[in-house]
Amino acid sequence: MKLGFIGLGRMGSGMAGQLLRAGFALQVFDPDLRQSARMVEQGATAASSLGALAQSVDVLISMLPSDEALLEAANAPSGLIDALPAEAIHMVCGTHSVAAVAQLITAHQAAGQHVVACPVLGRPDLAATGKLGLVPGGAPELTQALQPVFAALGDRVFPAGNDPLAATAMKIANNFVLGCAIEAMGEGMAMVRKYAVDPVVFHQVLVGGLFNCTAYQAYGDLIAKQDWGRVGASAVIGLKDANLAIDAAAAVAIRLPSAEIWQQGLQAAIARGESQLDWSVMAREQFRAAGLEQD
């Protein structure tokens, strides 16, 4: 199986490194040549262009930050649609809208290519150690062929079924619930701080009792310590995810009021110049509203 990888940001670099450690021969491409160079140091081969990469692989894995980046890579001249061989698989691991993935599926099908949506669950530190959760959706013969790749990238697989759009929706819904958890922790920690409680102790109460799980452990720690610079996903990425949740809900005629609060918190943080801090910075807006933060 000849693998290619595009999108070598924090998450993508960890994933690509894990594939190399698992023994895969991996070609990479990133417009930021420094990113490609770091992967070459780990044993990857750098392609000279996106088209050169795509035409020489059986499976192209993308971990791109936005719909715009995904569709540009797919539809550009000598991009994925033009260059991937017939029957090649595009394994889409980024968090994207249902509409963008549907458009991608149509374009690949017209070119005789395949799409498996496989969004991932976890922060970059888990990507670098092969401990991501994976949510694959696609034709059974395709997901079966990708099992060795899944095994290298993650330790938990949550099959979404035969439709890539189902996997896409599951990841959006997961991030919606996570965003609401961050919002709730921010509100709770703002309240206990007003009563002179150490938020680190309150965090221990949460994860030692009701919420002994990764999301509350990792993000609760960030909020309690106000360690907004320990970035897994930036506020910009978090806002993208909030918008995806709101749009996906609107497409099936429902509202997500909690997602709107999440969206507003991130918009406020970004307006303050905090776009590149961790997306848990939305909780800081609760501290500000309580008079606990001075700008």
C-alpha positions in Angstrom: 0.0 0.0 0.0 1.5 3.3 -1.1 0.6 6.1 1.3 0.6 9.8 0.8 -0.1 12.5 3.4 -1.1 16.2 3.1 -1.7 18.6 6.0 1.3 18.5 8.3 0.1 20.8 11.1 0.2 19.8 14.7 -2.2 16.9 14.3 -1.0 15.8 10.9 2.6 15.7 11.8 1.9 13.4 14.7 -0.2 11.1 12.5 2.4 11.0 9.8 5.2 10.3 12.2 3.1 7.4 13.7 2.7 5.9 10.2 6.4 6.0 9.7 7.1 4.4 13.0 4.6 1.6 12.0 6.8 0.9 9.0 4.8 2.5 6.2 6.6 4.0 3.2 5.1 7.5 3.3 5.3 10.4 0.8 4.3 13.8 2.1 3.5 17.2 0.7 2.9 20.5 2.5 3.2 24.1 1.0 5.2 24.9 4.1 8.5 23.2 3.1 9.7 23.2 6.7 6.9 20.9 7.6 7.8 18.4 4.9 11.5 18.7 5.9 10.7 17.6 9.4 8.9 14.6 8.2 11.8 13.7 5.8 14.1 13.7 8.9 11.8 11.0 10.3 12.0 8.9 7.1 9.3 10.2 4.8 9.8 11.1 1.1 8.8 14.7 0.2 6.9 15.1 -3.1 7.7 18.1 -5.3 4.0 19.0 -5.7 0.6 17.9 -4.7 0.0 16.4 -8.1 3.3 14.5 -8.0 2.3 13.0 -4.6 -1.2 12.1 -5.6 -0.3 10.3 -8.8 2.0 7.9 -7.1 -0.1 6.6 -4.1 -2.9 4.2 -3.5 -4.2 6.0 -0.4 -4.0 9.7 0.1 -4.6 10.9 3.7 -5.6 14.5 4.3 -5.6 16.3 7.6 -6.4 19.8 6.5 -7.7 22.7 8.6 -10.7 23.9 6.7 -13.2 23.1 4.0 -11.5 25.7 1.8 -8.1 23.9 2.1 -9.7 20.5 1.4 -11.6 21.6 -1.7 -8.7 23.6 -3.0 -6.4 20.5 -2.7 -9.1 18.4 -4.4 -10.1 20.7 -7.3 -7.0 22.6 -8.1 -5.4 21.9 -11.5 -3.2 18.9 -10.9 -4.9 18.4 -7.6 -6.3 15.3 -6.1 -9.2 14.8 -8.5 -6.9 15.2 -11.5 -3.9 13.3 -10.2 -5.1 10.4 -8.1 -5.2 7.1 -10.0 -8.6 5.4 -10.5 -9.6 3.3 -7.5 -7.4 5.3 -5.2 -8.8 6.1 -1.8 -8.9 9.6 -0.3 -9.0 9.1 3.5 -10.3 12.4 4.9 -9.3 12.9 8.5 -9.9 16.6 9.1 -13.1 18.0 10.6 -15.1 19.3 7.7 -18.7 20.2 6.9 -21.2 17.7 5.6 -21.6 19.8 2.5 -17.9 19.9 1.7 -17.5 16.1 2.1 -20.6 15.5 0.0 -19.1 17.7 -2.8 -15.8 15.8 -2.4 -17.5 12.4 -2.7 -19.3 13.5 -6.0 -16.0 14.8 -7.5 -14.0 11.7 -6.6 -16.7 9.3 -7.8 -16.8 11.1 -11.2 -13.1 10.4 -11.5 -13.4 6.7 -10.5 -11.9 7.3 -7.0 -13.1 6.6 -3.5 -13.6 8.6 -0.3 -13.5 7.2 3.3 -14.2 9.9 5.9 -12.1 9.1 9.0 -12.2 12.0 11.4 -10.0 11.6 14.4 -10.7 12.2 18.2 -7.9 13.5 20.4 -5.3 16.2 20.8 -1.9 16.3 19.0 -0.1 14.4 21.8 -2.3 11.4 21.3 -1.7 11.6 17.5 2.0 11.4 18.1 1.6 8.2 20.2 -0.9 6.4 18.1 -3.7 6.8 20.6 -6.3 8.6 18.6 -9.9 7.6 18.3 -11.0 7.0 14.7 -14.5 7.3 13.2 -14.3 5.7 9.7 -17.2 5.8 7.3 -17.2 4.3 3.9 -17.7 1.2 1.8 -16.8 -2.0 3.8 -14.2 -3.1 1.3 -12.5 0.2 1.6 -12.5 0.4 5.4 -11.3 -3.2 5.6 -8.3 -2.3 3.3 -7.5 0.6 5.6 -7.4 -1.5 8.8 -3.5 -1.5 9.0 -3.6 2.3 8.7 -6.2 2.6 11.4 -4.1 0.4 13.7 -1.1 2.6 13.3 -3.0 5.8 14.0 -5.3 4.9 16.9 -6.3 2.6 19.6 -10.0 3.0 19.3 -12.2 2.6 16.2 -15.8 3.7 16.1 -17.3 2.5 12.8 -19.8 5.0 11.4 -21.1 2.6 8.7 -21.0 2.7 4.9 -21.6 6.5 4.4 -18.7 8.9 4.8 -21.3 11.6 5.7 -22.3 9.7 8.8 -18.7 9.8 10.0 -18.5 13.5 9.2 -21.7 14.2 11.2 -20.4 12.1 14.2 -17.2 14.2 14.4 -19.2 17.4 14.3 -21.5 16.2 17.0 -18.6 15.0 19.1 -17.0 18.4 18.9 -20.3 20.1 19.8 -20.5 18.1 23.0 -16.9 18.8 23.8 -17.4 22.5 23.2 -20.3 22.5 25.6 -18.2 20.7 28.2 -15.6 23.4 27.9 -18.2 26.1 28.3 -19.7 24.4 31.3 -16.3 24.0 33.0 -15.5 27.6 32.4 -18.8 28.7 34.0 -18.3 26.4 37.0 -14.7 27.4 37.5 -15.6 31.1 37.3 -18.2 30.5 40.0 -15.9 28.7 42.4 -13.2 31.3 41.9 -15.6 33.9 43.1 -15.8 31.9 46.3 -12.0 31.8 46.6 -11.8 28.1 45.7 -8.7 27.0 43.9 -9.9 25.9 40.5 -7.3 23.2 40.4 -9.0 21.6 43.4 -12.4 21.9 41.7 -10.9 20.2 38.6 -9.9 17.3 40.8 -13.4 17.1 42.2 -14.8 16.9 38.6 -12.4 14.2 37.3 -12.3 12.3 40.5 -16.1 11.8 40.5 -18.6 12.6 37.9 -16.3 13.2 34.9 -13.4 10.8 35.0 -12.7 11.0 31.2 -10.2 12.4 28.9 -12.0 15.6 27.9 -12.6 16.8 31.4 -9.1 15.7 32.5 -7.3 17.5 29.6 -9.4 20.6 29.1 -10.3 21.0 32.8 -6.6 21.1 33.5 -6.1 23.8 30.9 -8.9 25.9 32.3 -8.0 25.4 36.0 -4.4 26.4 35.3 -5.4 29.1 32.7 -2.8 27.5 30.5 -4.3 28.9 27.3 -1.0 28.7 25.4 -0.8 24.9 25.6 -2.4 24.6 22.2 -4.0 21.4 20.9 -6.5 23.2 18.6 -6.6 26.9 18.2 -9.5 29.3 18.9 -9.8 29.7 15.1 -10.2 25.9 14.7 -12.7 25.8 17.6 -14.8 28.5 16.0 -14.8 26.6 12.7 -16.1 23.6 14.6 -18.8 25.7 16.3 -19.9 26.9 12.9 -19.9 23.4 11.5 -22.2 22.2 14.4 -24.6 25.1 13.9 -24.7 24.7 10.2 -25.2 20.9 10.4 -28.1 21.3 12.8 -29.7 24.0 10.7 -29.5 21.6 7.7 -31.9 19.2 9.5 -34.0 22.0 11.0 -32.8 22.1 14.6 -31.0 24.7 16.7 -28.1 24.1 19.1 -28.4 27.0 21.6 -25.3 25.7 23.5 -23.3 25.8 20.3 -24.3 29.4 19.8 -22.9 30.3 23.3 -19.7 28.4 22.4 -19.5 30.3 19.1 -19.9 33.7 20.8 -17.2 32.9 23.4 -14.7 32.1 20.7 -15.7 35.1 18.6 -15.0 37.3 21.6 -11.7 35.6 22.3 -10.6 36.0 18.7 -11.7 39.7 18.7 -9.3 40.2 21.7 -6.4 38.9 19.6 -6.4 35.3 21.1 -7.0 33.4 17.9 -3.9 31.3 18.2 -4.5 30.3 21.8 -6.1 26.9 22.7 -9.8 26.9 22.0 -10.4 26.3 25.7 -9.8 30.1 25.9 -13.5 30.4 25.4 -13.7 29.6 29.2 -11.7 32.7 29.8 -14.6 34.8 28.7 -16.5 33.4 31.7 -13.6 34.6 34.0 -13.8 38.0 32.3 -17.6 38.2 32.8 -17.1 37.4 36.5 -14.5 40.2 36.9 -11.7 37.6 37.4 -9.5 38.6 34.4 -8.0 41.9 33.7 -7.2 42.7 30.0 
